[in-house]
Amino acid sequence: MTSSHEVPIWRTYLPSPVRRQTHLEVADMLKSGRMVDGPLTQRLEQAVGAAFDRHAVAVASGMDALELLLETVQARGRDVLVPANCFPSIPALADQLGAHARPVPVDPIHLAMAEDVPELAADAVRPIVVWVHHAGMVAPHARRTISTLRDAGHTVIEDCAYLLPGDHPADGPGSWGDMALFSYAPTKPLSGNGGAVALLRTAAEAEQVCARRSHSGQEDRWLGGDRFHRGRIITEFAAAVAYWQWRHRADTRSALTRLAATYTSHFTAAGCPALPDGRTPQDTWGRFTVDLATPAIARRARERMAKNGIATTVMFDLPWSGYPALTGAHRFESDLLPLLQRTVCIPYHPSLPIADVHHVAEFVTGALNQGEPQ
């Protein structure tokens, strides 16, 4: 029997203070006619930059931020090391900018780059490492490994798109690399209708990113052989939502922490190994991912949940090196495929009722207790 009760994997969460403040500011914005590059954008940049003790530049999307950062470090001709389980657009951006994307093995517990990435970087050409905090998980070795990479003179960009910043971000993820990015897309923990912030250590790099957000007034660059494909400016509306989401991120974190504790206690009480040993919930998580032992069990569990109105997803169907447009000379990492197929994202958003958390957890527990489908 199919359930009529829908449990979405994510629902954009806008606390009442965020809705109220954004409503008032958008009304003023419409009166002013200042749709981009105005005071709301500047306020977002100042707030996030001050919190991280970095220079912040707001842009239209997370991919725009990453592209601008890769442009700033002059990626052309360099090796860009990216986790083999990342979103394919990351290596695609590197390829588009004339860099050489190289897949890096991942830690199966936290789905981050493995600890041996410094050894791989040592053999790369002027390497740029894109460290992805996958689903907001921060690997225990992340800070140490990023520091080792930077000490060796390698460039590190932290992709924090799904990461929920803490109360002291200047000492946390997003502050460890040379550069970082946060996203405010509708599916992210600090969600809105779009937008992102790029974080940089130097004012000169921030000015360069800021200048390259616009596709207008760049004729001198075009004459010099540079190329611009589109505008990458955040709207004032998106900046207003992102700012108030930032200000009220403690509310989001508190709600998600409660959900994570409920999932975890349910699995523990049922003796369900949905979380592999060592994957302990963190308040940075923007997704809740479970390991369903085998691709077959994961497939059956997802089918059963879909029939009962529960949305699930896998972050990526294939290692990015499995796509013909990106494979190049790299070997398809078949060993990673089972991990990707059995790692399932289950509903996790601040407005998710606790009763629904238990409902979802029962399906996960049932799938693992029943074992392989016959």
Buried (B, 14 or more C-beta within 10 A) or exposed (E): EEEEEEBBBBBBBBBEEBEEBBEEBBEEBEEEEBEBBBBBBEBBBEBBBEBBEBBBBBBBBBBBBBBBBBBBBBBEEBBBBBBBBBBBBBBBBBBBBEBBBBBBBBBBBBBBBBBEBBEBBEEBEBBBBBBBBBBBBBBBBBBEBBBBBBEEEBBBBBBBBBBBBBEEBEEBBBBBBBBBBBBBBEBBBBBBEBBBBBBBBEEEBBEBBBEBBBEEEBEEEEEEEEEBEEEBBBBBBBBBBBBBBBBBBEBBBEBBBBBBEBBBEBBEEBEBBBBBEEBEBBBBBBBBBBBBBBBBBBBBBBEEBEEBBBBBBBBBEBBBBBBEEBBEEBEBBEEBBBBBBBBBBBBBBBBBEEEBBBBBBEBBBEBBEEEEEE
